Amino acid sequence: MIGDDTQLRVRPMESELSLLSNADGSARVQHGDCCVVVGIWGPVDVKQAAELPRHATLEVSVKYCTGHGSPIDSYHEHAIRNICEEVILLSEHPRTVIQVHVQVECDDGSLLAVMSNALCLALMDAGLPMKCMISAISCATFEDSANKWDPTQEDEAEAVSRYTFVYESVNKNVIYSYYEGKTSIDNYMLFLQKGRQLASQVFAYYRESFEKLLRKDIKFQLLLPASKER
């Protein structure tokens, strides 16, 4: 489990890389029972009518196993698109298209954070040029002033406010945030600061995940420091 502190912890986190054989990069990330798969295709040629001369065209879709077309789908697509535009160096691949497909296998709360973390691993797996890595953390607060990081759907239903912060890896600044419910500037800044601590642990988890993947490839074994498989 990431985070042993009783106040700052998330559900057990698992990941799998390169699981989609037809994608250029892919990742499945699971926080507890919340599970998301992200696939990356591209950069590939785009139809002339859709090509952009200075940067790649970005296509984002979000689908649920139970169906699609709801307003929340549109919100998540908008959020993931904004995050991609902040992170991917689209100017490196003009006149091409990069497709990002997000499949929600199970939604059990903190969905945007799980999507964002899966997105980061999938982009890294695809080898796309990025300004930075990202990690996302969600938090819910309740009437009794208690709070819970990485809340479940049940927690979110009982919460009076919910936050999601997406941090970049260079300075741990927020590149995207979302909140709803009753809040204040002081509370927002407090949770933003606390979330940074968990974000750092998620970044460390990414490194561990890729080291395990690379250790399976004999070409990279001599480039990595020797350590026991965890």
C-alpha positions as CSV (number, residue, x, y, z in Angstrom):
1,M,0.0,0.0,0.0
2,I,1.3,3.4,-0.9
3,G,1.5,5.6,2.2
4,D,1.7,4.1,5.7
5,D,0.6,7.3,7.5
6,T,-2.9,6.9,9.0
7,Q,-3.9,10.2,7.6
8,L,-2.1,10.0,4.2
9,R,-2.6,6.8,2.4
10,V,-4.3,5.3,-0.6
11,R,-5.8,2.0,-1.3
12,P,-3.5,-0.9,-2.5
13,M,-2.2,0.1,-5.9
14,E,-1.5,-2.3,-8.7
15,S,-0.5,-1.8,-12.3
16,E,0.2,-3.7,-15.5
17,L,2.1,-2.4,-18.5
18,S,2.0,-3.2,-22.2
19,L,-1.1,-5.3,-21.9
20,L,-2.7,-4.2,-25.2
21,S,-0.8,-5.9,-28.0
22,N,-2.1,-3.6,-30.7
23,A,-1.4,-0.3,-28.9
24,D,1.8,1.7,-28.9
25,G,1.6,1.9,-25.1
26,S,-0.9,0.8,-22.5
27,A,-1.4,0.4,-18.8
28,R,-3.9,-0.9,-16.4
29,V,-4.0,0.8,-12.9
30,Q,-6.0,-0.3,-10.0
31,H,-6.7,1.5,-6.7
32,G,-8.6,-1.0,-4.5
33,D,-11.5,-2.0,-6.7
34,C,-11.3,1.0,-9.0
35,C,-9.6,-0.2,-12.3
36,V,-8.8,1.7,-15.5
37,V,-7.1,0.7,-18.7
38,V,-5.5,3.3,-21.0
39,G,-4.2,2.6,-24.5
40,I,-2.1,5.0,-26.6
41,W,-2.0,4.8,-30.4
42,G,0.3,7.1,-32.4
43,P,1.7,9.3,-33.5
44,V,0.3,8.1,-36.8
45,D,-0.7,9.8,-40.1
46,V,-3.8,11.8,-40.0
47,K,-6.3,12.8,-42.7
48,Q,-5.3,16.0,-44.4
49,A,-8.5,17.8,-43.3
50,A,-7.6,17.1,-39.6
51,E,-3.9,17.6,-39.6
52,L,-2.4,20.5,-37.8
53,P,0.9,22.0,-39.1
54,R,2.5,22.9,-35.8
55,H,1.5,20.0,-33.5
56,A,-0.2,16.7,-33.3
57,T,-3.9,16.3,-33.3
58,L,-5.1,14.8,-30.0
59,E,-8.1,12.4,-29.8
60,V,-9.4,11.3,-26.5
61,S,-12.2,8.9,-25.6
62,V,-13.5,7.5,-22.3
63,K,-15.7,4.4,-22.2
64,Y,-17.3,2.4,-19.4
65,C,-17.9,-1.3,-19.5
66,T,-21.6,-0.6,-18.6
67,G,-22.1,1.9,-21.5
68,H,-21.1,5.4,-22.6
69,G,-22.6,8.7,-23.6
70,S,-23.3,10.1,-20.1
71,P,-22.4,13.7,-19.1
72,I,-19.7,12.4,-16.8
73,D,-18.0,10.8,-19.8
74,S,-17.8,14.2,-21.4
75,Y,-16.3,15.7,-18.3
76,H,-13.7,13.0,-18.0
77,E,-12.8,13.3,-21.7
78,H,-12.4,17.1,-21.2
79,A,-10.2,16.6,-18.1
80,I,-8.0,13.9,-19.7
81,R,-7.6,16.1,-22.8
82,N,-6.5,19.0,-20.7
83,I,-4.0,16.9,-18.9
84,C,-2.6,15.4,-22.1
85,E,-2.2,18.9,-23.6
86,E,-0.2,19.9,-20.5
87,V,2.0,16.9,-20.5
88,I,2.6,15.6,-24.1
89,L,5.0,17.5,-26.3
90,L,2.6,17.6,-29.2
91,S,4.8,20.0,-31.2
92,E,7.3,17.2,-31.6
93,H,4.9,15.4,-34.0
94,P,3.1,17.9,-36.3
95,R,0.7,16.6,-38.9
96,T,0.0,13.4,-37.0
97,V,-2.6,12.1,-34.6
98,I,-2.2,10.7,-31.1
99,Q,-5.2,8.7,-29.8
100,V,-5.8,8.2,-26.1
101,H,-8.5,5.6,-25.2
102,V,-9.6,5.2,-21.6
103,Q,-11.6,2.2,-20.6
104,V,-13.1,2.1,-17.1
105,E,-13.3,-1.5,-16.0
106,C,-14.6,-0.8,-12.5
107,D,-15.5,2.5,-10.9
108,D,-15.1,2.5,-7.1
109,G,-14.3,6.1,-6.4
110,S,-11.4,8.5,-7.1
111,L,-12.0,7.7,-10.8
112,L,-10.3,10.8,-12.3
113,A,-7.1,10.2,-10.2
114,V,-7.0,6.5,-11.3
115,M,-7.5,7.6,-14.9
116,S,-4.7,10.1,-14.7
117,N,-2.2,7.6,-13.1
118,A,-3.0,5.0,-15.8
119,L,-2.6,7.7,-18.4
120,C,0.9,8.6,-17.2
121,L,2.1,5.0,-17.2
122,A,0.6,4.4,-20.7
123,L,2.3,7.5,-22.1
124,M,5.6,6.3,-20.6
125,D,5.0,2.9,-22.0
126,A,4.4,4.4,-25.5
127,G,7.6,6.4,-25.3
128,L,6.0,9.6,-26.2
129,P,7.9,12.8,-25.5
130,M,6.6,14.4,-22.3
131,K,7.3,17.5,-20.3
132,C,7.0,15.6,-17.1
133,M,5.3,12.7,-15.4
134,I,2.1,13.2,-13.5
135,S,0.5,11.6,-10.5
136,A,-3.1,12.3,-9.2
137,I,-4.6,12.1,-5.8
138,S,-8.2,12.4,-4.6
139,C,-9.6,13.3,-1.2
140,A,-13.1,13.5,0.4
141,T,-14.2,15.5,3.5
142,F,-17.1,14.8,5.7
143,E,-19.5,16.6,8.0
144,D,-17.5,15.8,11.1
145,S,-14.4,17.4,9.5
146,A,-12.8,14.0,8.9
147,N,-11.1,13.4,5.5
148,K,-10.2,10.4,3.5
149,W,-7.6,10.1,0.7
150,D,-8.4,7.9,-2.3
151,P,-12.1,7.6,-1.3
152,T,-14.4,4.9,-2.6
153,Q,-17.7,5.5,-4.2
154,E,-19.4,5.0,-0.9
155,D,-17.1,7.6,0.7
156,E,-17.8,10.0,-2.1
157,A,-21.6,9.6,-1.7
158,E,-21.3,10.6,2.0
159,A,-18.8,13.4,1.5
160,V,-19.5,17.1,1.7
161,S,-16.6,18.0,-0.6
162,R,-14.3,16.2,-3.0
163,Y,-10.9,17.1,-4.4
164,T,-8.7,15.7,-7.2
165,F,-5.2,17.1,-7.7
166,V,-2.9,16.2,-10.6
167,Y,0.8,17.0,-9.9
168,E,3.7,17.3,-12.3
169,S,7.0,15.5,-11.4
170,V,9.5,18.4,-11.7
171,N,8.4,20.8,-9.0
172,K,5.3,18.9,-7.8
173,N,3.1,21.8,-8.9
174,V,-0.6,21.2,-9.7
175,I,-1.4,21.1,-13.5
176,Y,-5.1,20.2,-13.1
177,S,-7.5,20.2,-10.2
178,Y,-11.1,19.6,-9.6
179,Y,-13.3,20.0,-6.5
180,E,-17.0,20.0,-5.7
181,G,-19.1,20.7,-2.6
182,K,-18.5,23.0,0.4
183,T,-14.9,24.2,0.7
184,S,-12.7,27.2,1.4
185,I,-9.4,28.6,0.1
186,D,-7.7,27.5,3.3
187,N,-9.0,23.9,3.0
188,Y,-8.2,23.7,-0.7
189,M,-4.6,24.8,-0.1
190,L,-4.2,22.4,2.9
191,F,-5.3,19.4,0.9
192,L,-3.3,20.5,-2.1
193,Q,-0.2,20.6,0.1
194,K,-0.9,17.2,1.8
195,G,-1.6,15.6,-1.6
196,R,2.0,16.4,-2.7
197,Q,3.2,13.9,-0.1
198,L,1.2,11.1,-1.6
199,A,2.0,12.3,-5.1
200,S,5.7,11.8,-4.4
201,Q,5.0,8.2,-3.3
202,V,3.1,7.5,-6.5
203,F,6.0,8.8,-8.6
204,A,8.3,6.3,-6.7
205,Y,5.8,3.6,-7.5
206,Y,6.0,4.4,-11.2
207,R,9.8,4.1,-11.1
208,E,9.5,0.7,-9.3
209,S,7.0,-0.5,-11.9
210,F,9.2,0.4,-14.9
211,E,12.3,-1.1,-13.2
212,K,10.5,-4.4,-12.9
213,L,9.4,-4.2,-16.5
214,L,12.9,-3.4,-17.7
215,R,14.5,-6.1,-15.6
216,K,12.6,-8.6,-17.7
217,D,14.3,-7.3,-20.8
218,I,17.9,-8.5,-21.1
219,K,18.9,-5.5,-23.1
220,F,18.4,-3.2,-20.1
221,Q,19.6,-5.4,-17.3
222,L,23.2,-4.0,-17.4
223,L,21.8,-0.4,-17.3
224,L,19.8,-0.8,-14.1
225,P,21.3,-0.9,-10.6
226,A,21.4,-4.4,-9.1
227,S,18.6,-5.0,-6.6
228,K,16.4,-7.8,-5.4
229,E,13.1,-8.3,-7.2
230,R,10.3,-7.0,-5.1
